[in-house]
Amino acid sequence: MADAPYSHAPLDVLHEDNHLLVVNKPAHLATMGVGPDRVSLLDLAKEYIRKKYHKRGNVYLGIVSRLDAPVTGVVVIARTSKAAGRLSAAFRDRKVEKVYWAVVDGQIEPTTAHLEHYLRKDERHRRVHTTHADCPGAQSAWLDYSVLGDNARCSLVEVRPGSGRKHQIRVQLSAHGYPIVGDRKYGSRSPFPQGIALHARRLTLAHPVRDEQMKFEAPLPPAWHQLKSIQQLL
């Protein structure tokens, strides 16, 4: 397995049992699906399981939640095919509560809102655009946000997406006029030390085997504490 073009830290494990592995993904690390010259979060997770449990041969892990490479935070990985099937169904049926924190450029208005858009993937340019309902390939997307704090330069918002579209939060906040800090792809001109200021903060779901609700919370990465304008909001 080749090294990625950055120095990755050890896997940050938030929870582990016989059915689940929940980790805090760093920025600039793809969740999965990269070429042989790069390392993904799935690669690191398999290596972690292989070494910890002295496993030989292939290690089964199933990614059931993904984050864009520049995004940080909670990612859920199934350790068995049974858990993967049940968790994938829970995400598909919107039985999982997802909470993100984002820092956006400017003082966002209103302070609470429900946003609805139709989104369309542009595979050629690896972007997602807002469009209209009748456009071929259009998918509905919606989210709710509320402001946790703001200053003259930026706002800290809590985002609860109701759908799970690619780049959804990034595109919808930008379309609303407030791109995420550091997200140049979707219009931000503000610098961010590493990745973008979007973090999968909490995730609540039913355990795939036990009759138990579980909540996982990922601490903010160091980059959030490196900019004075963001420090003031935390």
C-alpha positions as CSV (number, residue, x, y, z in Angstrom):
1,M,0.0,0.0,0.0
2,A,1.6,3.3,-1.1
3,D,1.8,6.3,1.1
4,A,-0.6,9.2,0.4
5,P,1.1,12.5,-0.6
6,Y,0.7,13.8,3.0
7,S,1.8,12.4,6.4
8,H,-1.3,10.8,8.0
9,A,-1.8,10.4,11.7
10,P,-2.8,7.1,13.3
11,L,-6.5,6.2,13.0
12,D,-8.6,8.2,15.5
13,V,-11.1,5.6,16.8
14,L,-14.2,6.9,18.5
15,H,-15.9,3.5,19.1
16,E,-15.2,-0.1,18.3
17,D,-17.1,-3.3,18.9
18,N,-17.6,-6.6,17.0
19,H,-19.9,-5.0,14.5
20,L,-18.9,-1.3,14.3
21,L,-15.8,0.8,13.9
22,V,-16.4,4.5,14.2
23,V,-13.6,6.9,13.4
24,N,-12.9,10.7,13.2
25,K,-11.7,11.3,9.7
26,P,-9.0,13.9,9.1
27,A,-8.9,16.4,6.2
28,H,-7.4,15.5,2.8
29,L,-8.1,11.8,3.3
30,A,-10.6,10.2,0.9
31,T,-13.0,7.8,2.5
32,M,-12.5,5.2,-0.2
33,G,-12.2,4.6,-3.9
34,V,-8.8,6.0,-4.6
35,G,-6.0,4.8,-6.9
36,P,-3.2,2.5,-5.9
37,D,-0.8,5.4,-5.3
38,R,-3.0,6.9,-2.6
39,V,-4.2,5.8,0.9
40,S,-7.9,6.0,1.8
41,L,-9.6,5.9,5.2
42,L,-10.8,2.4,4.4
43,D,-7.2,1.4,3.8
44,L,-6.1,2.7,7.2
45,A,-9.1,1.1,8.9
46,K,-8.3,-2.3,7.4
47,E,-4.6,-2.0,8.4
48,Y,-5.7,-1.1,12.0
49,I,-8.0,-4.2,12.3
50,R,-5.3,-6.4,10.7
51,K,-2.6,-5.4,13.1
52,K,-4.8,-5.2,16.2
53,Y,-6.4,-8.6,15.8
54,H,-3.4,-10.3,14.0
55,K,-5.6,-11.1,11.0
56,R,-4.1,-12.7,7.9
57,G,-5.5,-12.2,4.4
58,N,-8.3,-9.9,3.5
59,V,-10.1,-7.9,6.2
60,Y,-13.8,-7.2,5.6
61,L,-15.0,-3.6,6.3
62,G,-18.0,-1.9,4.8
63,I,-18.1,1.9,4.5
64,V,-21.7,3.0,5.3
65,S,-21.2,6.8,5.6
66,R,-18.8,8.9,3.5
67,L,-17.3,12.3,3.8
68,D,-15.7,14.4,1.1
69,A,-11.9,14.4,1.2
70,P,-11.6,18.0,2.7
71,V,-14.3,17.3,5.3
72,T,-13.5,16.0,8.8
73,G,-15.5,14.1,11.4
74,V,-17.6,11.0,12.2
75,V,-17.5,8.1,9.7
76,V,-19.2,4.8,10.5
77,I,-17.7,1.5,9.2
78,A,-19.3,-1.9,9.4
79,R,-17.2,-4.8,10.5
80,T,-19.6,-7.5,9.2
81,S,-21.8,-7.8,6.1
82,K,-24.8,-8.1,8.4
83,A,-24.1,-4.8,10.1
84,A,-23.3,-3.2,6.7
85,G,-26.7,-4.2,5.3
86,R,-28.6,-2.9,8.3
87,L,-26.7,0.3,8.6
88,S,-27.0,1.1,4.9
89,A,-30.7,0.6,5.1
90,A,-30.9,2.9,8.1
91,F,-29.0,5.7,6.2
92,R,-31.1,5.1,3.1
93,D,-34.4,5.3,5.1
94,R,-33.2,8.4,6.9
95,K,-33.2,6.8,10.4
96,V,-29.8,8.3,11.2
97,E,-29.5,11.7,12.7
98,K,-26.5,13.6,11.2
99,V,-25.2,16.9,12.7
100,Y,-22.5,19.0,11.1
101,W,-20.7,22.1,12.1
102,A,-19.7,24.6,9.5
103,V,-18.0,28.0,9.5
104,V,-19.3,30.2,6.6
105,D,-18.1,33.5,5.2
106,G,-20.0,36.4,6.6
107,Q,-22.9,36.9,9.0
108,I,-25.4,34.4,7.7
109,E,-29.1,35.5,7.6
110,P,-31.5,34.4,8.7
111,T,-30.1,32.8,11.9
112,T,-32.2,29.7,11.3
113,A,-33.5,28.4,8.0
114,H,-34.7,25.4,6.0
115,L,-33.0,25.3,2.6
116,E,-34.3,23.3,-0.4
117,H,-32.6,23.0,-3.7
118,Y,-32.4,20.6,-6.7
119,L,-28.8,19.5,-7.3
120,R,-27.2,18.0,-10.4
121,K,-23.7,16.4,-10.6
122,D,-21.2,17.6,-13.1
123,E,-18.9,14.6,-13.4
124,R,-16.6,16.3,-15.9
125,H,-15.6,19.0,-13.5
126,R,-16.3,17.0,-10.3
127,R,-18.7,19.6,-9.0
128,V,-22.4,19.7,-8.0
129,H,-24.7,22.6,-9.2
130,T,-28.1,23.8,-8.2
131,T,-30.7,23.4,-10.9
132,H,-34.4,23.1,-11.4
133,A,-36.7,20.2,-10.8
134,D,-37.1,19.3,-14.5
135,C,-33.4,19.2,-15.3
136,P,-32.2,15.6,-16.2
137,G,-30.4,14.1,-13.3
138,A,-31.8,16.6,-10.8
139,Q,-32.1,15.4,-7.2
140,S,-33.9,17.2,-4.4
141,A,-31.8,18.2,-1.3
142,W,-32.8,19.9,1.9
143,L,-31.2,20.9,5.2
144,D,-31.8,22.9,8.3
145,Y,-29.3,25.2,9.9
146,S,-29.0,27.4,13.0
147,V,-26.3,29.9,14.0
148,L,-24.3,29.0,17.0
149,G,-22.2,32.2,16.9
150,D,-20.9,34.9,14.6
151,N,-18.6,37.8,14.2
152,A,-17.8,40.4,11.6
153,R,-16.0,37.8,9.4
154,C,-17.8,34.5,9.7
155,S,-20.6,32.5,11.3
156,L,-20.6,29.1,13.0
157,V,-23.6,27.1,12.0
158,E,-25.0,23.7,13.0
159,V,-26.4,21.9,10.0
160,R,-28.8,19.0,9.9
161,P,-29.1,17.6,6.4
162,G,-32.4,15.8,5.6
163,S,-31.0,14.2,2.5
164,G,-27.6,12.7,1.7
165,R,-26.6,14.2,-1.7
166,K,-23.0,14.6,-2.8
167,H,-21.5,17.9,-1.7
168,Q,-24.9,18.9,-0.5
169,I,-24.0,21.1,2.5
170,R,-21.2,22.8,0.6
171,V,-23.4,23.6,-2.4
172,Q,-26.6,24.6,-0.5
173,L,-24.8,27.0,1.8
174,S,-22.9,28.5,-1.1
175,A,-26.2,28.9,-3.1
176,H,-27.6,30.7,-0.1
177,G,-24.8,33.2,-0.3
178,Y,-22.5,31.9,2.4
179,P,-19.8,29.5,1.2
180,I,-17.9,27.4,3.8
181,V,-14.6,28.9,4.8
182,G,-11.8,27.4,2.8
183,D,-14.1,25.8,0.2
184,R,-12.7,27.4,-3.0
185,K,-14.5,25.0,-5.2
186,Y,-17.8,26.5,-4.1
187,G,-16.9,30.2,-3.8
188,S,-15.0,30.9,-0.6
189,R,-12.1,33.3,-0.8
190,S,-11.2,32.8,2.9
191,P,-8.2,30.6,3.8
192,F,-8.4,27.6,6.1
193,P,-5.4,25.8,7.4
194,Q,-6.3,22.3,6.3
195,G,-9.3,21.1,4.3
196,I,-12.5,23.2,4.7
197,A,-14.4,24.3,7.8
198,L,-17.0,21.5,7.6
199,H,-17.0,18.9,10.3
200,A,-19.3,15.9,10.8
201,R,-19.8,16.6,14.5
202,R,-22.4,14.0,15.7
203,L,-24.1,11.0,14.4
204,T,-26.9,9.1,16.2
205,L,-28.1,5.7,15.0
206,A,-29.5,2.3,16.2
207,H,-26.8,-0.3,16.8
208,P,-27.1,-2.8,13.9
209,V,-27.4,-5.8,16.2
210,R,-28.1,-4.7,19.8
211,D,-31.3,-2.9,20.7
212,E,-29.5,0.3,21.6
213,Q,-29.3,3.9,20.3
214,M,-25.8,5.2,20.0
215,K,-24.4,8.7,19.6
216,F,-20.9,9.4,18.4
217,E,-19.3,12.9,18.6
218,A,-16.0,13.8,17.0
219,P,-13.9,16.6,18.5
220,L,-12.9,19.5,16.2
221,P,-9.6,19.1,14.4
222,P,-6.7,21.5,15.3
223,A,-7.3,23.6,12.2
224,W,-10.4,25.0,13.7
225,H,-8.4,26.5,16.5
226,Q,-5.7,28.1,14.3
227,L,-7.7,31.0,13.0
228,K,-8.5,33.8,15.5
229,S,-11.8,34.6,13.8
230,I,-13.0,31.0,14.3
231,Q,-11.5,30.7,17.8
232,Q,-13.8,33.5,18.9
233,L,-16.8,31.3,18.0
234,L,-15.9,28.1,19.8
